[in-house]
Amino acid sequence: MRTAVEVIVEEVRDHSADTASFTTELLRRYNDPSPGVNIELLLADAKTPAQFVETVTTVLAAARIPARMIRGVILQDQQRRVEPTPWLEVHDGDRWRYFSPNTGALISGLYIPHWDFILQTAARGLEVTGLGYLGVDIVFDRDRGPLILEMNARPGLNIQIANCTGLSTRIDRIDEIFDPEAYPA
């Protein structure tokens, strides 16, 4: 007797050619209003978006496809709060690819204009203020590009807690690219 996961893997494999198309087809089935008894069985305990993604990673693991849940934010104009959203990250043998769990769409990497300049500006804010720890809020102006909105001597850690990541990876990245000579005082 085959398990629900084995049946799903076999059915999806019959309708896919590679890792990306397998993932897209699997997510299409998961999001179908009438997904079938096997997927309904797996989704029975998935009450949150994160649990939904975890059930998808279980099926991908059974298909021997490396996958994991990551969290990201959906950026929108004039947004004051952002909530971390579960996304699906799947390795295709060469690189990690990102999928929307709601649509199955393959998501390309997010490009943030002037990112290196933003990191350097934030690091420079630390230098200018003489503080040992600093939070810098940066906004994008349509005409003038990235602008510092404010610098906080005691920034909250809510975003790091929500993303389950600390500051060390961000600080390491800033240290890697910061060139104090590029922006003299």
N, C-alpha and C positions, 0 to 999 in steps of 0.2 A: 504494500500500500504506500502510495506516494504522499508526501506532505503537501500542504497548501503552497508552501514556498517553492517546492520542486516543480509543481504544476505551473505556477506563475512563471518561473524561470524558463521552463521549456516553451510555454506559449509565447512569451516575449521574444525569446531567441529566434523563434520561427518568423518573426516580423521585424527583425533588425539585422544590420550588416556589421556593425561595429559597436564600440563602447558607447559612443555618443547617441547613436540611434537606439540602442538598447535602453539607455537611461530615459531618453525622450519618450519612447513607447511605454516604458514602465510607468512614468509619471502621467502620461495620457490616460492610462488605464486606472491609475489611482484616483485621478480627478474626474473620471467618468461618473455621471449621476447614477448609473447602474453598473458598478464595476465588476460584478460577479461575486459568487460566494467565497472564493478563496481570498480575494482582496478584502471583501467585507469582514472576513474572519480576522485578518491581520489588523484591520483598522478599528476593530471593536473597542480596543483600549486606548486608541490614539485620540485623546481629548484636546490636545494642544498642537499648534503648528510644529513645535519641536518633536513631539511624540510621532507626529505624522512623518517627519523626515527620518526619524530613527527607524521606523518600520521599513521605509524605502531602503535605507542603508543595510538592513538585515537581508532583504532580497538581493541587493547588489552583492553582498558578501557571499551569499549562496551561489551566485553566478561567477564568483571569483573576480569581482570588480572592486578594486579599492575605492572606498567612498567614506566620507565623513560629513558631519553637520558643521557648518560654520555659521557665524552670525554677522550680519551686515546691516546697513541702514539704507533706506530708500530716501534719496534726497529730493526735495521739492522746494519750489520757490516759497519764500516767506514762512518757512517752517520753524517753529520755535522749539519743538521737542521732537526728538527722534527715538524710536524704540528699536532695539536690536531685533532683527528678523531672521529666522532660521533659513539658511540656503543650503543647497546640496553641492558638495565638491566631489568630483569623481576623477580618478586618475585613468587616463586612456593609454598608458604605457609610455608616453613621452612627457606629458605634463598634466597638471591639474586643470580641470575645466569646471566651470560654475553653471549650475542649472537653477532655474526658478522652480521651486517645488509646486507652485500653483499652476504653472502653465507647461512645464517641461521644456521651456525655451532655454537654449544654450546662451548663457550670458557671457559676453566678452568682458575683459577687465575694464574697470572703471578708470577713466582718465580724468585726473583733476588738473586743470591748467595751472601752471606755475608752482607745482608741488614742491620742487626743490627750493624755490625762492621762499615759499611759505615756511618750510622747515628752518631755513637759514634766518628768516625774520624772527621767528619764535625764539631761536637760540640767541639772536642778537638782543632781544628784549631782556633776556636773563643777564647778559653782559652789561647792558645799559643801566638796569635797575640795581645791580649789585646783589640781588637776592639769590639765595641758594636754591630756591624752588619757585617755580612760576607757572601759572596757567595763562595762555594767550588765546583769546578768542579772535578768530579771523573771519571776516565776511568777504563775499565777492560782490563788487560793484560792477554793474554791466559795462560802464565806461572806463573806470579806473582800475579794474582788476582787484586783486586781493588787498584788503585794508585791515589794519589792526582795529578791532572794536574796543577791546579792553585787555588789560593785563591784571591778573589776580595773584596777590601775594599768598592767599590761602584758597586755592581752587579746590572744589569738591572732587572726590574720587568716584562719583556716581557712574560716569561713563566707563571707567576702568572696571568697576565692579560689574556693571551690566554686561560688558563684553568679555568678562572673565579673563582679562589680561591686565598686567601691571604696566608700569611706566618704563621698565628697563628696556624692552624691545624698541620702544619709541625713542628713548634717549640714545640707545646704541645707534639707531638709524640717523638721528640728528648729528651725532658725533662723526659718523662716517662721511657725511656730505658737507658739514659746516666748514667753510673756508673763511676765517676772519679777515683775510686780506682782500677778499672779493667785495666786502662791504666796509671800507674804512670809516672810522668815526668822523 
